[in-house]
Amino acid sequence: TVLNSRSSVLAAANPVFGRYDDLKSASENIDLMSTILSRFDLIFLVRDVRDEARDRMICRHVMGIHIGSGGRAGGIGEGGDGG
């Protein structure tokens, strides 16, 4: 008897100690057993590069949208146009 099935798994993990270490491999940063990681066909790393000025700009944009100014509180794109 053969049971054919298809499934998709989307998983997320934070780095050990809360920060990604460029000197370690992805598996060392995620700290999952290689037997578990080997089950995934694709692994994407999404890193938040620390940039205080950009973080403040994004914060102003998000806060501006939620406060009601339509996102014109600093802008994210080049030229400060919000896009």
C-alpha positions in Angstrom: 0.0 0.0 0.0 1.3 3.4 -1.0 0.0 6.6 0.6 0.8 9.6 -1.7 0.6 12.9 0.0 1.8 16.4 -0.5 2.5 19.0 2.2 4.3 22.2 2.7 6.0 23.4 5.8 6.9 27.0 6.5 9.1 27.4 9.6 10.8 30.3 11.3 13.6 30.3 13.9 15.5 33.0 15.7 19.3 32.9 16.1 20.9 31.6 19.3 21.4 34.4 21.7 19.2 36.7 19.6 21.8 37.8 17.1 23.0 36.2 13.9 26.8 35.5 14.0 28.4 35.9 10.6 31.3 33.7 11.7 29.0 30.7 12.3 27.1 28.5 9.8 23.4 28.8 9.4 22.8 25.6 11.3 25.0 26.8 14.2 23.0 30.1 14.3 19.7 28.3 14.2 20.8 25.5 16.6 18.5 22.8 15.2 19.8 19.3 14.7 21.1 18.6 11.2 18.6 15.7 10.9 15.8 18.2 11.1 17.4 20.8 8.8 18.0 18.2 6.2 14.3 17.7 5.8 13.8 21.1 4.3 14.4 21.6 0.6 15.0 25.3 0.8 16.3 27.4 3.7 16.2 31.2 3.4 18.0 33.5 5.8 16.3 36.8 6.4 18.6 39.1 8.4 17.9 42.4 9.9 21.1 44.4 9.4 21.5 46.9 12.3 21.1 50.4 10.9 19.7 52.9 13.4 18.9 55.6 10.9 17.0 53.2 8.6 15.2 51.7 11.6 14.1 55.2 12.8 12.9 56.0 9.2 10.8 52.7 9.1 9.5 53.4 12.6 8.3 56.9 11.6 6.7 55.5 8.4 4.8 52.8 10.3 3.8 55.1 13.1 2.7 57.7 10.6 0.4 55.2 8.9 -1.2 54.1 12.2 -1.6 57.7 13.5 -3.3 58.7 10.2 -0.8 60.9 8.3 -0.8 58.5 5.4 2.9 57.5 5.9 4.3 61.0 5.2 6.2 61.0 8.4 9.7 60.5 6.9 9.4 58.0 4.0 11.3 54.9 3.4 12.3 55.1 -0.3 15.0 57.3 -1.8 14.1 60.9 -1.7 11.9 60.6 1.3 8.8 60.1 -0.8 7.5 57.2 1.3 8.0 54.5 -1.4 
